[in-house]
Amino acid sequence: MWGVTFADLRYRYRQFLIAVVGAGLVLAMALLLSGLVGGFTEEINWTVGGVGAQRWVLSENSHGGIAGSEVFPESDATVIARSPGVTRVAPLVIAAQQIARIDGRTRTVVVFGVQIGNMGDPAVTAGRPLSRPGQVVADVRAGAAVGTMITVGAMPLRVVGHVNNRTMLAGTPILFVTLHDAQALALGGRPLVTAVVTRGIPATVPPGLTVLTNQAVEQSNLTGLAGAVSSINNSKIMMWLVAAMIVAALIYVSALQRVRDFAVLKALGSSSLALFGSLAVQAIVVTLLAAAFAMVICNFMGGLFSQPVAIPASSFATLPGIAVAVGLISSLVALRRATGADPAAAFGG
């Protein structure tokens, strides 16, 4: 029985290879969709962790969101600095949905206004750090070359450095400018900020403000993406169903082509369960090969997306099990063809 099963795999290898590639591409897309969800978490972790703070002080009305959160007086940073337990403070202005003109193209960016040399001022991976107003350090995803001029709003800025992995809101690049420039750009030049970050834990803060950990800030900003995460997860399930349909079509055609083989095997005493098992083995072999192909090819497909893609290890670990389930479900479509073969057909009846 099993010899016949694998002999048929070799005989029809072109058909099975097409199914492996087709289902593999679909499973690779499912892995990439998992990577998109993982990318939401990774990018906010990189961005919040990259500030180098222990605590974030935000307006209570912001509910932990740092993109477009409510403003409060910059002078509150001085009050927070005097709070017991605080060793260092840094006021920030974080302005989302800013429009930048970069290399002749219009892009949506997030602007981080930071104090030069203080928390939030990023370590550059190319070029040099901020040293005065009128300069910008850009995430590489912005596509702004070091030394070029860009315009954010109506403000011209010279790109002096690059950073990696500083994005928000599903891949929107962050531009780091001086605190003064960010206030002029987004707040009409008023002495306001959207956050104060600290080293040490403030014992007290001015009324209307709240103290949050990095983890709380990260979770609050991920909550706003819950709808996108749900949609992506639903799309991932659809990818699994499409892969099952591809394999099911192949197995059904294979069963049609093997009706006489099944009749011979039944005439020789094979049970219906054994015949179904033959089809199930073929389907599982195809889906496992497709899963292996997907694990390889997905590493070259991340560039299809503009946002960070971080495929969790758990997705790779569970994919073979999903492949087996897809194979078993796919083989059900040919169950009647395999078990309903008439032994008389083996003798031309």
ZAMARLO-847367 format. One line per 10 residues: number of its first residue (from 1); for each residue x, y, z of N, C-alpha, C, O. Coordinates in steps of 0.2 Angstrom, whole numbers, m for minus. Last residue first. Layout:
N
NUM = X,Y,Z,X,Y,Z,X,Y,Z,X,Y,Z; ...
// end
This chain:
349
349 = m75,m23,m75,m82,m23,m74,m85,m16,m74,m91,m16,m73; m61,m24,m76,m65,m22,m82,m72,m22,m81,m76,m21,m86; m57,m28,m64,m57,m33,m69,m61,m31,m76,m63,m35,m79; m58,m17,m56,m51,m20,m57,m51,m25,m63,m46,m26,m66; m71,m15,m55,m68,m11,m60,m61,m13,m61,m58,m12,m67; m75,m23,m44,m76,m26,m51,m72,m22,m56,m71,m24,m62; m73,m14,m33,m67,m19,m35,m68,m22,m42,m64,m25,m45; m76,3,m35,m79,m4,m35,m74,m9,m37,m70,m8,m42; m73,15,m23,m70,12,m29,m73,5,m29,m73,1,m24; m76,23,m12,m81,20,m16,m79,16,m22,m84,14,m26
339 = m64,27,m6,m68,22,m2,m73,19,m6,m76,13,m5; m60,37,m15,m56,32,m13,m60,26,m10,m58,20,m12; m71,45,m17,m68,42,m23,m63,36,m21,m63,31,m24; m73,50,m4,m78,46,m7,m75,42,m13,m77,36,m14; m62,57,m1,m63,51,3,m68,47,m1,m67,41,m1; m57,69,m6,m57,63,m11,m59,57,m7,m58,51,m10; m59,78,4,m63,79,m2,m63,73,m7,m67,72,m11; m50,75,14,m57,73,15,m61,73,8,m66,70,7; m37,80,11,m38,73,9,m46,71,9,m48,66,6; m38,92,18,m38,92,10,m40,85,8,m43,85,3
329 = m37,89,31,m43,92,29,m44,91,21,m49,90,18; m24,84,31,m29,79,32,m36,82,30,m40,78,27; m17,96,27,m17,90,23,m22,85,24,m25,82,20; m20,104,38,m22,106,31,m22,100,27,m27,99,23; m13,97,48,m20,98,48,m23,100,41,m28,97,40; 0,98,43,m3,92,44,m10,92,44,m14,88,41; 2,112,44,2,109,37,m1,102,38,m5,100,33; 1,114,58,m5,117,53,m4,114,47,m10,112,44; 13,108,61,6,105,63,1,108,59,m4,104,58; 22,117,54,21,110,52,15,106,55,12,103,51
319 = 19,129,62,17,128,55,17,121,52,13,119,49; 24,131,74,17,128,74,15,127,66,11,123,65; 37,136,73,36,130,77,29,127,75,29,121,75; 34,148,66,38,143,63,37,136,66,37,131,63; 27,154,76,24,153,70,28,148,66,25,144,63; 37,156,87,31,151,88,27,150,81,24,144,80; 45,166,83,47,159,82,42,154,83,42,148,80; 37,178,73,39,175,79,41,168,78,38,164,74; 43,189,61,40,183,62,42,179,68,47,178,69; 42,205,59,45,201,64,41,194,65,37,194,69
309 = 43,218,49,41,211,49,45,207,54,51,206,52; 40,236,48,44,230,51,40,224,51,34,223,52; 32,241,32,32,241,40,37,235,42,38,231,38; 30,239,19,34,245,21,35,245,29,39,249,31; 33,223,11,29,227,16,34,233,18,40,232,19; 41,215,4,35,217,1,31,222,5,26,225,3; 52,211,11,52,218,8,46,220,4,45,226,2; 50,198,15,48,204,19,48,211,16,45,215,19; 53,188,7,47,192,5,46,197,9,41,201,8; 63,180,11,65,184,5,59,189,3,60,193,m2
299 = 58,172,21,64,176,22,66,181,17,69,186,18; 49,164,14,46,170,18,52,175,20,51,181,21; 56,153,9,54,159,5,52,165,8,53,171,6; 57,145,20,63,147,17,61,154,13,65,159,14; 44,142,24,49,144,29,55,147,26,58,152,29; 39,137,12,37,143,15,41,146,20,43,152,20; 45,124,11,46,129,6,45,136,9,48,141,7; 39,118,22,47,119,22,48,125,17,53,129,18; 26,118,18,28,122,24,35,123,24,38,129,26; 27,110,7,25,117,6,27,121,12,29,127,11
289 = 30,98,14,35,101,9,33,108,8,38,113,7; 18,97,20,24,98,24,30,100,20,34,105,22; 9,95,10,9,101,14,15,102,18,17,108,20; 13,83,4,13,89,0,13,96,4,17,100,3; 12,74,15,18,75,12,19,82,8,23,86,8; m2,75,16,2,78,21,9,79,19,13,84,21; m7,70,4,m8,77,6,m4,79,11,m2,85,11; m2,57,5,0,61,0,m1,68,1,3,73,0; m9,53,17,m1,53,17,1,57,11,6,62,12; m22,53,12,m20,57,17,m12,58,18,m10,64,19
279 = m22,42,2,m23,49,0,m20,54,6,m17,60,4; m19,32,11,m15,33,6,m15,40,3,m10,44,2; m31,32,20,m24,34,22,m19,35,17,m14,40,18; m40,28,11,m40,35,13,m34,37,16,m31,42,15; m36,15,11,m36,18,4,m36,26,6,m32,30,3; m38,11,24,m31,11,21,m31,15,15,m26,18,14; m52,12,25,m48,16,29,m40,17,26,m37,22,26; m56,2,16,m57,9,14,m53,13,18,m51,18,15; m43,m11,15,m49,m8,18,m50,m1,15,m45,2,13; m38,m23,2,m36,m17,6,m43,m14,9,m48,m14,5
269 = m40,m34,m5,m41,m34,2,m40,m28,6,m41,m28,12; m39,m34,m19,m34,m37,m15,m35,m37,m8,m30,m40,m4; m49,m25,m22,m50,m32,m24,m45,m37,m20,m46,m42,m19; m43,m14,m17,m49,m16,m14,m50,m23,m15,m52,m27,m11; m33,m12,m27,m31,m13,m20,m37,m16,m16,m36,m20,m12; m41,m10,m39,m37,m16,m38,m35,m17,m31,m35,m23,m29; m48,2,m35,m52,m4,m36,m47,m11,m36,m50,m16,m33; m37,10,m35,m41,9,m29,m45,3,m29,m45,m1,m25; m33,10,m48,m29,8,m43,m32,6,m37,m31,1,m34; m45,16,m54,m43,9,m55,m38,6,m50,m39,0,m48
259 = m43,29,m48,m49,25,m47,m48,18,m48,m50,13,m44; m33,39,m50,m32,32,m47,m37,28,m45,m37,23,m42; m38,50,m55,m34,47,m59,m32,40,m56,m29,35,m60; m46,54,m44,m49,53,m50,m45,49,m55,m47,44,m58; m36,57,m35,m40,52,m34,m44,49,m40,m45,44,m41; m30,68,m41,m26,62,m41,m30,56,m39,m29,51,m42; m40,77,m40,m38,75,m46,m34,69,m46,m35,64,m50; m40,78,m26,m46,76,m29,m44,73,m36,m47,68,m38; m27,83,m23,m28,76,m21,m35,74,m24,m35,68,m26; m28,96,m29,m23,91,m32,m25,84,m30,m25,79,m34
249 = m38,102,m21,m39,101,m29,m34,96,m31,m36,92,m36; m32,102,m9,m38,97,m10,m39,96,m17,m41,91,m19; m21,111,m11,m20,104,m10,m26,99,m11,m25,94,m14; m30,122,m12,m25,120,m17,m23,113,m17,m23,109,m22; m37,122,0,m40,121,m7,m36,119,m12,m37,115,m16; m27,125,9,m30,118,9,m34,117,3,m35,111,1; m23,138,5,m18,132,5,m22,125,5,m20,121,1; m35,144,9,m33,144,2,m28,138,1,m28,135,m4; m34,142,23,m40,139,19,m38,139,11,m40,134,8; m23,150,26,m23,143,27,m29,139,23,m27,134,21
239 = m28,162,22,m22,160,19,m22,152,20,m20,148,15; m38,164,32,m40,164,25,m34,161,20,m35,157,16; m30,166,43,m34,160,42,m36,159,35,m37,153,33; m25,179,39,m20,173,40,m24,166,39,m22,161,36; m36,187,40,m33,186,33,m28,180,33,m28,176,29; m37,187,54,m42,184,49,m40,182,42,m42,177,40; m26,194,57,m26,187,59,m32,183,55,m31,177,54; m28,206,51,m23,202,49,m23,195,51,m22,190,47; m39,210,59,m40,209,52,m34,205,49,m36,201,45; m33,211,72,m39,206,71,m40,205,63,m41,199,61
229 = m24,221,70,m21,215,71,m27,209,70,m25,204,68; m32,232,67,m28,230,62,m25,223,63,m25,219,59; m38,233,80,m42,232,74,m38,229,68,m40,224,65; m27,236,88,m31,230,89,m35,228,83,m36,222,81; m20,247,89,m19,243,83,m23,237,83,m22,233,79; m22,253,101,m24,256,96,m24,253,89,m27,255,84; m14,244,109,m21,244,109,m25,247,104,m30,245,101; m1,248,108,m3,242,104,m11,242,104,m13,239,99; m1,259,117,0,260,110,m2,254,105,m4,255,100; m2,252,129,m7,256,127,m7,258,120,m12,259,116
219 = 10,244,129,4,241,128,m2,245,126,m6,244,122; 20,254,130,20,250,124,13,247,123,10,246,118; 16,259,142,16,264,136,16,259,130,12,261,126; 19,248,150,12,251,150,11,255,144,6,255,141; 33,247,149,28,242,147,21,244,146,17,242,141; 38,259,154,39,257,147,34,252,145,31,253,139; 25,265,166,31,261,164,32,261,157,27,262,153; 19,282,170,19,275,167,25,272,165,30,275,164; 11,294,179,17,291,178,16,283,175,12,280,178; 1,308,174,2,301,176,8,298,174,11,300,169
209 = m7,324,177,m2,320,174,m1,313,177,m4,312,183; m15,332,184,m17,330,177,m12,326,174,m13,324,168; m3,340,195,m10,338,193,m11,337,186,m9,341,182; 14,334,194,9,339,194,2,337,192,2,331,189; 19,320,204,19,324,198,14,329,198,10,329,202; 30,311,215,24,315,214,25,319,207,31,320,205; 40,302,213,36,301,219,29,305,218,24,303,220; 47,295,198,44,301,202,39,299,208,35,295,207; 60,285,198,53,285,198,50,291,202,52,291,208; 74,286,186,71,286,193,64,286,192,61,288,187
199 = 73,296,172,77,291,176,75,291,183,76,297,186; 59,300,162,63,301,168,68,295,169,66,289,167; 51,311,151,53,304,152,58,305,158,62,310,158; 36,319,147,42,320,150,44,313,152,41,309,155; 26,324,132,29,319,137,35,321,141,39,326,138; 23,335,125,18,329,125,20,324,130,16,320,132; 25,352,129,27,346,128,22,341,128,16,342,130; 27,370,126,23,364,128,26,358,126,31,358,122; 29,384,123,33,380,127,29,374,130,28,374,136; 25,387,105,23,387,112,27,383,117,29,377,114
189 = 26,385,92,32,388,95,30,389,103,34,392,106; 15,378,87,15,385,86,21,389,90,20,395,91; 17,365,88,14,368,93,14,375,93,13,379,98; 25,359,77,18,356,79,14,360,84,8,359,84; 36,368,75,33,364,69,26,362,71,21,363,67; 40,372,87,39,377,82,35,374,76,30,377,73; 43,360,93,38,365,96,36,370,91,30,372,90; 53,355,85,47,352,86,41,356,88,35,356,86; 63,365,88,60,364,81,54,360,81,49,362,78; 65,362,102,63,369,99,60,369,92,55,372,91
179 = 70,349,102,64,351,105,61,357,102,55,358,101; 77,344,85,77,347,92,70,349,95,66,350,91; 71,328,79,73,335,78,74,338,85,73,335,90; 69,313,70,71,316,77,74,323,75,79,324,71; 56,305,63,62,310,62,63,313,68,58,316,72; 51,289,60,52,294,64,58,299,62,63,296,60; 40,281,47,47,283,50,47,289,55,42,293,54; 28,269,50,29,276,49,35,278,52,36,278,58; 25,256,53,30,257,49,31,265,47,36,266,43; 13,256,62,14,252,56,19,254,51,17,255,45
169 = 16,267,72,10,266,68,11,263,61,9,265,56; 34,270,70,28,270,74,22,269,69,23,270,63; 52,267,71,45,268,67,40,268,72,40,265,78; 67,264,70,63,269,74,57,271,70,57,276,66; 76,255,65,71,253,69,68,258,73,67,257,79; 91,266,64,87,260,62,82,258,67,82,260,73; 95,283,59,94,277,64,91,272,61,87,272,56; 107,295,52,102,289,51,101,285,58,106,285,61; 110,313,51,111,306,53,105,301,52,100,303,50; 106,325,45,113,324,47,115,317,50,121,315,50
159 = 97,333,34,98,327,37,105,326,39,110,326,34; 90,349,38,96,346,35,97,339,38,97,339,44; 75,356,34,79,353,39,84,349,35,83,347,30; 62,369,33,67,365,30,72,363,35,74,366,40; 45,369,37,52,369,40,57,365,36,56,359,35; 32,367,34,35,372,30,42,373,33,46,378,31; 32,350,35,28,356,35,31,361,31,32,360,25; 48,348,32,43,345,36,38,351,38,40,356,41; 59,344,19,55,349,22,49,346,26,46,341,23; 77,341,18,70,339,17,66,345,20,68,349,24
149 = 93,340,10,88,344,14,81,341,13,79,339,7; 106,328,14,101,332,10,97,336,14,96,335,20; 115,322,23,117,328,19,112,332,15,113,337,13; 109,306,20,112,310,25,115,316,20,118,315,15; 93,304,12,100,303,12,103,308,17,101,314,17; 78,297,17,81,303,17,89,303,17,91,301,23; 70,286,19,73,287,12,76,294,11,77,296,6; 63,282,30,61,288,27,64,289,20,61,293,16; 70,271,35,64,270,31,61,276,28,57,276,23; 80,276,43,82,274,36,76,273,32,76,274,26
139 = 75,290,53,75,283,52,76,281,44,74,285,40; 85,304,54,80,301,51,80,293,51,86,291,50; 88,319,62,91,312,61,85,308,59,80,308,63; 90,336,57,86,330,58,90,324,57,94,323,53; 92,354,60,94,347,58,89,342,60,85,343,64; 87,365,66,88,365,59,91,359,56,92,358,50; 98,367,81,91,367,77,93,367,69,98,369,67; 112,355,83,109,362,83,102,362,80,100,357,76; 116,342,83,120,347,86,117,354,87,119,358,91; 112,325,82,109,332,81,114,336,85,117,334,91
129 = 125,314,76,119,316,80,117,323,79,121,327,76; 130,309,59,131,311,66,125,313,70,120,314,66; 131,294,49,131,302,50,133,304,57,137,301,60; 123,280,56,126,283,51,126,291,51,121,293,54; 116,277,67,120,272,64,124,274,58,128,270,56; 116,287,83,115,286,75,119,280,73,124,278,76; 106,287,96,112,285,94,112,283,87,108,279,85; 94,300,99,96,293,97,103,293,95,106,297,93; 87,307,112,91,309,107,95,303,105,99,300,109; 81,301,123,77,302,117,81,304,111,79,303,106
119 = 90,311,135,86,305,134,81,306,128,78,311,127; 101,322,128,97,320,133,94,314,131,94,312,125; 108,328,117,112,324,122,108,322,128,111,319,132; 95,340,114,102,337,112,106,334,118,107,337,123; 79,335,117,84,339,119,91,336,117,92,330,118; 67,332,103,71,330,109,76,335,111,78,339,107; 53,327,95,57,333,97,61,331,104,58,330,109; 49,317,82,51,317,89,55,323,91,61,324,88; 36,315,71,42,319,73,43,318,80,38,319,84; 32,303,58,31,305,65,37,309,68,43,307,66
109 = 26,306,42,31,304,47,29,306,54,24,309,55; 22,303,25,19,304,32,24,302,37,27,296,36; 29,311,11,28,306,15,25,308,22,26,314,24; 31,315,m6,28,317,0,27,311,5,25,306,2; 47,318,m15,41,314,m13,38,316,m6,41,318,m2; 59,324,m17,53,325,m21,47,322,m20,42,322,m24; 66,320,m5,68,319,m12,62,319,m17,62,315,m21; 52,323,5,59,320,5,60,318,m2,57,314,m5; 42,332,14,44,332,7,51,329,7,56,333,9; 30,327,27,37,328,25,38,328,17,35,323,14
99 = 18,329,38,19,328,31,26,331,29,28,337,31; 14,320,53,17,326,50,18,324,42,20,319,41; 8,310,61,4,312,55,7,319,53,3,323,50; 13,315,78,11,310,73,8,314,67,6,319,67; 25,321,88,19,324,84,18,319,78,23,318,74; 31,323,104,30,318,99,23,320,95,18,320,97; 43,331,113,37,333,109,36,327,104,41,326,99; 49,329,130,48,327,123,42,330,119,37,331,123; 61,332,143,54,334,139,55,332,132,60,332,129; 69,322,154,69,325,147,62,326,144,58,321,144
89 = 78,320,169,72,321,166,73,323,159,79,326,157; 85,311,183,86,314,176,79,315,173,75,310,173; 82,306,195,89,308,194,90,312,187,95,315,187; 69,305,207,71,306,200,78,309,199,80,313,203; 67,304,220,68,297,216,70,299,209,72,294,206; 56,318,223,61,312,226,61,306,221,56,304,219; 56,330,210,52,325,214,57,320,216,62,318,213; 62,339,202,63,340,209,59,334,213,60,334,219; 57,335,189,65,334,191,66,335,198,71,332,201; 44,340,190,46,333,190,53,331,192,54,326,196
79 = 47,354,188,44,351,194,45,344,195,46,342,200; 52,353,175,57,356,181,54,354,187,57,352,192; 42,349,168,48,345,168,52,347,174,55,343,177; 33,359,168,31,354,172,37,349,173,38,345,178; 37,368,158,39,369,165,38,364,170,41,363,175; 30,364,147,36,362,147,39,363,154,44,359,157; 12,360,150,18,365,150,25,362,151,26,357,155; 6,348,138,6,351,145,12,356,145,16,355,141; m5,339,126,1,343,128,0,346,136,m6,346,138; m10,323,123,m11,329,124,m5,333,127,m1,330,130
69 = m3,313,109,m6,314,115,m6,321,117,m3,326,114; 2,309,96,m3,314,96,m6,314,103,m12,316,104; 7,295,103,7,298,96,1,302,96,m5,300,96; 6,289,115,12,294,114,11,297,108,14,302,107; m6,284,127,m4,285,120,1,290,119,0,296,122; m10,284,140,m4,280,138,m2,281,131,3,278,129; m21,293,140,m22,286,142,m16,281,139,m17,276,137; m22,306,139,m19,303,134,m20,295,134,m19,292,129; m26,312,151,m31,311,145,m28,307,139,m32,306,135; m15,313,159,m20,308,161,m25,307,155,m27,301,154
59 = 0,316,150,m7,318,152,m11,312,154,m11,307,150; 14,307,156,10,309,151,4,312,154,2,312,160; 30,301,159,25,306,162,21,309,157,23,312,152; 38,286,160,35,291,156,30,295,159,25,292,163; 53,279,166,46,281,167,44,286,162,48,290,160; 66,276,161,63,271,166,55,273,167,51,268,167; 72,278,145,69,280,151,67,275,155,66,269,152; 77,276,132,82,275,137,79,278,144,83,279,148; 72,276,119,72,283,122,77,282,128,80,287,130; 71,263,115,76,267,112,77,274,116,82,277,115
49 = 59,258,120,65,256,123,71,261,121,75,262,125; 50,264,110,50,266,117,56,264,121,59,269,125; 55,258,98,55,265,99,54,267,106,58,272,108; 55,244,101,61,247,99,61,255,100,66,258,103; 41,242,104,46,241,109,53,244,107,56,247,112; 36,246,92,34,250,98,39,249,103,41,253,107; 41,236,84,42,243,82,41,247,88,45,252,90; 36,224,89,43,225,89,44,233,88,49,235,92; 22,225,88,25,224,94,32,226,94,34,230,99; 21,225,74,18,230,78,21,231,85,23,236,87
39 = 28,213,70,31,219,69,28,225,73,31,230,75; 18,203,73,24,204,77,28,210,76,31,213,81; 10,206,62,7,207,69,13,208,74,13,212,78; 19,203,52,16,210,52,14,211,60,15,217,62; 21,190,54,26,194,55,24,201,56,27,205,59; 9,184,51,11,184,58,16,189,59,17,192,65; 11,187,37,5,191,41,6,190,48,5,195,52; 21,178,34,22,186,34,17,190,38,18,195,41; 14,166,35,19,168,40,21,175,40,22,178,45; 5,168,25,2,167,31,8,169,37,6,172,42
29 = 14,168,14,11,174,16,7,174,23,7,179,26; 18,155,15,23,160,16,20,167,18,22,170,22; 6,149,11,9,148,18,14,153,20,14,155,26; 7,152,m2,1,155,2,3,154,9,2,159,13; 19,146,m6,18,153,m7,13,156,m2,13,161,1; 15,133,m4,20,136,0,20,143,m1,21,146,5; 5,130,m13,3,131,m6,8,134,m2,7,137,3; 13,131,m25,7,136,m24,5,136,m17,4,142,m14; 23,122,m23,25,129,m24,19,133,m22,20,138,m19; 15,110,m21,20,112,m16,21,119,m16,21,123,m11
19 = 8,110,m34,4,111,m27,9,113,m22,7,117,m18; 19,107,m42,15,113,m43,11,115,m36,11,121,m34; 23,95,m37,27,100,m36,24,107,m37,25,112,m33; 12,87,m41,13,88,m34,18,94,m33,17,97,m28; 14,87,m55,8,90,m52,9,91,m44,7,97,m42; 27,81,m55,25,88,m58,19,91,m55,19,97,m53; 25,68,m50,29,73,m46,28,80,m49,28,85,m45; 18,56,m52,15,63,m54,19,68,m50,15,73,m48; 28,47,m48,25,46,m55,22,53,m57,22,56,m63; 30,49,m35,35,50,m40,33,51,m47,35,55,m51
9 = 17,47,m30,20,53,m29,26,54,m34,26,60,m37; 16,33,m33,12,38,m37,14,45,m36,14,49,m40; 25,28,m24,27,27,m32,22,32,m36,25,35,m40; 19,30,m13,25,34,m14,27,34,m21,30,38,m24; 8,21,m14,7,28,m12,13,32,m15,12,38,m18; 14,9,m16,10,12,m21,9,19,m20,9,23,m25; 20,8,m3,24,8,m9,21,11,m15,23,15,m19; 9,7,5,13,13,5,18,13,m1,20,19,m3; 4,m6,0,0,0,0,4,6,0,3,11,m4
// end
